[in-house]
Amino acid sequence: MKTKMLIKTSKILKVIVSALLAFHFSLLTFNLFSQGVAINTTGSDADNSAMLDVQSDSSSSSTSQGMLMPRMRTANRPATPAIGLVIYNTDCSNFQYFDGNQWINLNTNPNNSVSTPGLITGSSSVCANQSIVSYNISEVTGATSYIWTIPNGATIASSSNPATNITVAFGSNAGNICVVASNECGISSASCVSITLNENTNVSNFSTPSATSVCVNSGSTVTINSTSLSTGTYTVTYNLSGTNTATGSTASMSFTAGSPGAGTFITSALANSGATTVTITSIQNSYNCSSNVSSGNTTSITVNPSPNVSNINTSATSPSILSASTVTVTSTSLSTGTYTVTYNLSGTNTATGSTASMSFTAGSPGTGTFITSVLANSGATTITITSIQNSSGCNSSLSSGNTASISPTNNFTYTKQPSAKDNWLAPQSPSDNNGTSTDLTLSDYTGYTYRPILYFNISDFTGVSSNISSAKISLYYSSNSWNNGTLLGKIVNVYKLTSDSWSETTSSWSSPWITAGGDYVTSSPSGGSITMPAASNYGWVTIDITNIVKDAIDNVSKHVNVIVRFNTEGLAYVSSNGIIFCSNNYTANESFRPKLVIEYAL
C-alpha cells in the first residue's frame, strides 16, 4: 500500500515539473519575439509598447496593489550607480534617478524641496573690468550649498562658505548673475539680477592741464584738455604736493568734448603760500566707472600770500566838507608795496565798500596813506578799513586797529599863488620899472621909500564875502638890501590900490598914478598891518587883508590890488631898513612866491 502511494506521488511531481518547464519555455518564446510580459489577474497580454505590463485587481481597495521601488536613505544610495538607476529616497520622500553626474528628483515635493533664494543685493550697474564687486543673499533654510552663475568673462574672486556672499571680477560682458540653493534632496529655482556693463572713462589722450594762481585759503581752477573724453560730468581724483599736500581729494568737473575738449574743476582751499603741484590720478564718469590717468595729468599752482594785517593802526585827517580825508596806516607786519584798501564810512558821511590805492613802505612801523572819497557833510564820521588787497589780488580782512574818527568841517581854504602881477616902485628913479625883477624891495629910507605893489585875480573863488573868516597875503622875507635901523617892531601896512589897470612891465613910481607912488586908500576898506620881526629873521610875513578881499568880491571884480609900505617912511639912512621879498618871478624856490590865502565857509 505504501509502495503504491509513493508511485502516485512521483507521478504527480513529474506532472508539476513538466508544467513549469512548459511555462518557462513559453516565456522564453515571448522574450525572443520581443513580446512584453503581462502580470495581471485577467490573463490579458502585455501592451505592445511595454516590456512589462503590471496590473493588479483594482476592483476593490482590498485587492488593489502597487509596485514598490527600491527604498533607501541618501547615505545608502549606491556608490557607483548606473545611469538611469531609479530609487525612492526616504530622506527626501522623493523618487530619484541618476543622470550620470547627480541624483535628480522625479517630482516636486513642497515639504522637502529647497526654497528659491531671495533678492540678490549688489550693484546691477558695473564697469568693464571692474573687480571686487560684492553680491549677497540671505541664507536659505535647509540649503547646504549655493551655485552661482555669472556673465561670460567674469570670475568669482572669492566666496563665503556656504556661498551666500561672492565677489566678482567683471570682464567686458554684461549678463545675469544667478544663484540656486541646493541640498541632498534637490536644487531650487534660480534668483537672478541683470547686470548692466558700463564703459570706463576714456583717458587715452590728455594734454598737460593748467591751473590758476590763487591766494591762500582759496581753491585753484584746474583746466583739463582732452580729445578722448566725451561731454559729461566727471569726478576727478587728485593729489597735492609741495607747500600744500593732499591725497585722494575729489572734485566735480563739467566737460565739453571737442578737439580738444575742455573741462574745469576747483581744488580744495590751499592754506599755504608757495608752489603746489596738482596731480590728477583718476577720472570717474557718471556711471561711477573710473580710469587711472598716468600722463598729461600734472600742473603747478602758484599760491600767493595774503597781506599780513596782524599789526595795523589807522589815523586820518579831518578835512573841510567837499574834500577828502587823508588816511594814514601804520603797521609792523605789512610789506612794501601797493595795496587796494576797501573801507566803509559811517556817521554824517556814509559809504560801503569804497576802495582806494595805498602805497606802503615797510618799517618799524611802516607807513602808507590813501585818500577817501569826497566828504559832503560836516560832523563826526568813522572810517573803517574792512580789507587790504595786495598786487596779487589777495585780500585780508581787518578786525582791529582799522578805524579812525574824523570830523569834517565847513571850513575851506582858497589859495592863489603866485600873484598875477607885481612890481616895486622906486622914487629915486620915478620912471623905472622893476616888474621883471625877482625881488620886491620895501624901504623906509627918505628918497628911497620903495613900495611893492601886487595883483591877485580871484575870479575863480566861489565863496561869498560874508562867509570869509580871513584873507591873508603872505610875502617871503628872503634878504636885506641894507640893514641900518632896527627892523624889530617896525609896522608894515598893506592898503588897497584904487586902480587895477597898471601894467607889471610898464608901471613905475610916477605912472600910471594920479599921485606918484601909487593911488591907494587907507580906509573903506581898511587895510592890514604887521609888526616886523628882527632883521635877518627870514621867512614868511603874513598880513591880514580880509577887508580888502571882501571889498573886491562885493565889487564883483574879484581883483585884489594892494600896495605895501612902511607905516613910517622918510627915515635917515642910519635908521632905515631895506628888506627884500620874493616876487612872482622868483625861480630858486617857486613856493616862496607871493600868495593869497582865503579861509571861508559855504
Stockholm file with secondary structure:
# STOCKHOLM 1.0

chainA/1-602         MKTKMLIKTSKILKVIVSALLAFHFSLLTFNLFSQGVAINTTGSDADNSAMLDVQSDSSSSSTSQGMLMPRMRTANRPATPAIGLVIYNTDCSNFQYFDGNQWINLNTNPNNSVSTPGLITGSSSVCANQSIVSYNISEVTGATSYIWTIPNGATIASSSNPATNITVAFGSNAGNICVVASNECGISSASCVSITLNENTNVSNFSTPSATSVCVNSGSTVTINSTSLSTGTYTVTYNLSGTNTATGSTASMSFTAGSPGAGTFITSALANSGATTVTITSIQNSYNCSSNVSSGNTTSITVNPSPNVSNINTSATSPSILSASTVTVTSTSLSTGTYTVTYNLSGTNTATGSTASMSFTAGSPGTGTFITSVLANSGATTITITSIQNSSGCNSSLSSGNTASISPTNNFTYTKQPSAKDNWLAPQSPSDNNGTSTDLTLSDYTGYTYRPILYFNISDFTGVSSNISSAKISLYYSSNSWNNGTLLGKIVNVYKLTSDSWSETTSSWSSPWITAGGDYVTSSPSGGSITMPAASNYGWVTIDITNIVKDAIDNVSKHVNVIVRFNTEGLAYVSSNGIIFCSNNYTANESFRPKLVIEYAL
#=GR chainA/1-602 SS CHHHHHHHHHHHHHHHHHHHHHHHHHHHHHHHTTCCEEECSSCCCCCTTCSEEECCCCSSTTTCCCCCCCEECGGGSCSSCCTTCEEEETTTTEEEEECSSSEEESSCCTTTSCCCCCCCBSCSEEETTCCCEEEECCCCTTCCEEEEECCTTCEEEEECSSSSEEEEECCSCCEEEEEEEEETTEECCCEEEEEEEECCCCCSCEEEEEECCEETTBCCEEEEEESSCCSEEEEEEEEEEESSCEEEEEEEEEEECSTTEEEEEECCCBCSCEEEEEEEEEEECTTSCEEECCSSCEEEEEEECCCCCSSEEEEECCCBTTBCCEEEEEESSCCSEEEEEEEEEEESSCEEEEEEEEEEECSTTEEEEEECCCBCSCSCEEEEEEEEECTTSCEEECCSSCEEEECCBSCEEEEECSCSEEEEECTTSTTCCCTTCSEEEEECBTTBCCEEEEEEECTTCCSCGGGEEEEEEEEEEEEEEEECSCCTTCEEEEEEESCCCCCTTTCCSSSSCSSTTCCEESTTTTCEEEECCCTTCCEEEEEECHHHHHHHHHTSCCEEEEEEEESSCCBCGGGCEEEEEECTTCCSCGGGSCEEEEEECC
#=GC SS_cons         CHHHHHHHHHHHHHHHHHHHHHHHHHHHHHHHTTCCEEECSSCCCCCTTCSEEECCCCSSTTTCCCCCCCEECGGGSCSSCCTTCEEEETTTTEEEEECSSSEEESSCCTTTSCCCCCCCBSCSEEETTCCCEEEECCCCTTCCEEEEECCTTCEEEEECSSSSEEEEECCSCCEEEEEEEEETTEECCCEEEEEEEECCCCCSCEEEEEECCEETTBCCEEEEEESSCCSEEEEEEEEEEESSCEEEEEEEEEEECSTTEEEEEECCCBCSCEEEEEEEEEEECTTSCEEECCSSCEEEEEEECCCCCSSEEEEECCCBTTBCCEEEEEESSCCSEEEEEEEEEEESSCEEEEEEEEEEECSTTEEEEEECCCBCSCSCEEEEEEEEECTTSCEEECCSSCEEEECCBSCEEEEECSCSEEEEECTTSTTCCCTTCSEEEEECBTTBCCEEEEEEECTTCCSCGGGEEEEEEEEEEEEEEEECSCCTTCEEEEEEESCCCCCTTTCCSSSSCSSTTCCEESTTTTCEEEECCCTTCCEEEEEECHHHHHHHHHTSCCEEEEEEEESSCCBCGGGCEEEEEECTTCCSCGGGSCEEEEEECC
//
